[in-house]
């Protein structure tokens, strides 16, 4: 989680230098969409849905993580300890 925090753009503005290779690599992190959306909203730079490809990338990544979690949960359901 700490690594995701530092490479997500919360500390470093990943859109400051859009031509940089480091910026392109860091923008692959799906948390950048959320953080840049908050920055854009608070600083009145625009709406978070102005860049639809970032939204598609974020939500497709989210869907993949969700489906993977459902698959792993279903596969190992008998090994999980359930507390009420």
Phi, psi and omega in degrees: 000323181293321178296316177300324178298314184284332180261007182271347183100003177290325179264317182250133177283107185283347179261009181292321180235086187293343182272353183285144177293323178299321178296320179294322179290315180293332181285352174287343178290124183292341178289341179298324179299316180292313183293316178294328176297316176296316179299316180296322181290316182286328182262007178056041177269348182148182180268156181289341181262015176291334179251092187292334181290326175295321179295318178297317179298314182297311184288331175289321175297318178298319179294320178296316178296319179297312180295324176295318178296320177295318180297314181294320179296316179293322183291319184251029183297325181289340181270346180283141175267125182255127178249144177257000000 
